[in-house]
Amino acid sequence: MKKHFVVAALFVAATMGMSAQKPMNAPRGGKTISDKLVGIFFEDISSSADGGLNAELIQNGSFEYSPAERDGWGAGTSWKQIRPGHSLGTLEVRKDNSIHPNNPTYMRLHVERVKEYYDYSGWKGFGIENGGFGGISVKAGANYDFSVFLRNIGDAKQVRIALGIPQGWGRDPQLLAEATIDVDSKDWKKYTALLTPTEDCSNAVLQILVLNTGVLDVDMVSLIPQDTYKGHGLRKDLVQALADLHPTFMRFPGGCVVHGGGDGFWDTYRWKTTIGPKETRRGLKNTWGYHQSMGLGYYEYFQLCEDLNMAPLPILPCGVSCQGSNGGWGMKGQAQDVVPMSDMDEWVQDALDLIEWANGDPATSKWAKMRADAGHPKPFGLKYLGLGNEERISPEFCERFTYMYKKIMEVYPNIIIVGTAGPGSHPGNSDLDNGWKLAEELGMPIIDEHYYEPNKYFLNSRQYDKYPRDRKTKVYLGEYAAKDKKLIDALAEGLYLLHVERNGDIVCMTSYAPLFAKKDATNWNPDLIYFDNNRTYLTCSYYVQQMFGQSAGQYYYGDCVNFEGDEAGVVQPVENSAYGQSVILNAKTRKLYVKLCNAGDVAKKANVNLSRFGLKKQATKTVLIGSPDAENNYDAQPIVPQKETVKARKKFSIELAPYSMVMLEYQL
């Protein structure tokens, strides 16, 4: 056995809650499983970042959109020229002498005439207007931080910042908030203002109006609510929805996004251009066809993980393209793009520098100092690092992955590397077979499997019951979902997760995908959480995921529940069953969870025996139930879990209604 595998295997066992030593208070009969089974996977798909999790309200504030990018909220660059009072001027897009090479584009305003056309009009000037992501949503009395980089050419100027409600063609907006900035710097300078709207509005616009003739350069326009999650610039309701899932880790930034922009693999997402001041970050067209500003970058991802007590799992490319790199899934049949082996040290160094940035000492490491300078001197405590996403497991991939894997292990043997099993992870798939072969050759701690299937698959298949029990490599089910968002799909996923818990000694992590989707800008269905500018819409699958997130534990008990009609003492049938169960003990919190699922059209009686556990007097019962074809949508959320306090009993029978899932939580 290779030395680096011994170290990695011991480390993954310890960090996944699978130590061989059971606590003294764990009752007999429990199987040790991972207590990190339920996490989340964030990818910037369906406008999940800009216009979503990133609380920034201005679209294309850096003026970096190009005509090749799909603007999800209408054609163009999200900016338009305005000239109230019949002022005159022209706009010029420029790239010379910009703020930073990563952010080359800015807007130059040539103001030729400023005049109030009507005596009673308070609006004048020449400038630009932005409507955000399908309208800027603001609340009365809330504070919004405005900032902009300006460079004055010629005489000093006054610039009016106005937030208003559109009143139709030819009419000035109704004013919600305003501020005036005096601009005299001939170099790029950041200016700030506080805007406090007087009314609620879901479709406001922001105007930047120059009140004097002459030339002014504009870049990095920003409007962010002060009330973000823990003050870290992320939208509160979306982060709260994540927090309520109780995830133990977060995989990011993708997904196919890892392998580059929609212009191909050679425009690959690189983590180093997503940190530092936002004006220095490099945006790009992503795999899904729209622009990523990188306002949500690696620093924000790691900070979010810390805020929600999740282990960060960043994914880095390993020199080979996946099927989504060249503009979408249409490249499935074409040849892989590959980095020459002579250039692979650059990709290795990216991985080594990321580990140093996340974990290093600012006193001795330039990368750690960058983290500290950004406001986080304490290490983030990175333990996991993913290499690759859904590549075909070709000889070229194996050569490059192996090179990176060994180089990283030489320097950081305690980092847990997560590999990939290719784009389709079902037995008989050549990529899955080749991925597992590579994992076993390298002694890889974890391999990432993906599959999206109709609910019939999740209802009828129990893939991990058939996996060899002697494998050292654990499974991360990194992307999966039934292909619809009805209750029956959520229950099918619930049944499958019960089977995952039963195999929690083989499967160490799971994450539903995709996580977020914005209304009217959705690239993929289904998704776990839908949202618009004002609220979230939680799917039936969300509530099933929440039950499993709330009930994480270290021990699985398969012999506490017997369904009527099953052979006494025999564990739940493994396939073609519309019902299932699991009993999970969290020895750290001293809580016991009983989960029961019935995805069939007839009631099912379950007999439960918890005699081996010392239960407190009361328990919490959570029930998710409804019509199998019902779904939570933008018009209504008819299906939500119902909670009640019940008497805790050690032996009892419970009748599961058709199309329902029940969880009982006990304190020991």
Salt bridges, closest charged atoms under 4 A:
ASP35 OD1 - LYS36 NZ 3.33
ASP35 OD2 - LYS588 NZ 3.17
GLU69 OE2 - HIS291 ND1 2.83
GLU92 OE2 - ARG94 NH1 3.18
GLU92 OE1 - HIS110 NE2 2.78
ASP96 OD1 - ARG94 NE 2.93
GLU129 OE2 - LYS80 NZ 3.44
GLU178 OE1 - ARG160 NE 2.75
ASP217 OD1 - ARG108 NE 2.62
ASP217 OD2 - ARG151 NE 2.96
ASP227 OD1 - LYS236 NZ 3.14
ASP237 OD1 - ARG235 NE 2.68
ASP263 OD1 - LYS285 NZ 3.65
ASP267 OD1 - ARG282 NH2 2.37
GLU300 OE1 - ARG281 NH1 2.95
GLU306 OE2 - HIS376 NE2 2.82
ASP307 OD2 - HIS232 ND1 2.69
GLU346 OE2 - ARG270 NH2 2.99
ASP350 OD2 - ARG270 NH2 2.74
ASP350 OD1 - LYS272 NZ 3.10
ASP353 OD2 - LYS272 NZ 2.70
ASP373 OD2 - LYS369 NZ 2.98
GLU390 OE2 - HIS450 ND1 2.67
GLU391 OE2 - HIS259 NE2 2.95
GLU399 OE1 - ARG400 NH1 3.43
GLU440 OE2 - ARG471 NE 3.46
ASP448 OD2 - ARG251 NH2 3.86
ASP448 OD2 - HIS450 NE2 2.82
GLU453 OE2 - HIS426 NE2 2.76
ASP465 OD2 - ARG502 NH2 2.94
GLU479 OE2 - ARG251 NH2 3.17
GLU479 OE2 - HIS450 ND1 3.47
GLU501 OE2 - LYS595 NZ 3.00
ASP505 OD1 - LYS31 NZ 3.58
ASP505 OD1 - ARG469 NH2 3.36
ASP559 OD1 - ARG612 NH2 3.20
GLU564 OE2 - LYS605 NZ 3.67
GLU575 OE2 - LYS466 NZ 2.87
GLU665 OE2 - LYS591 NZ 3.12
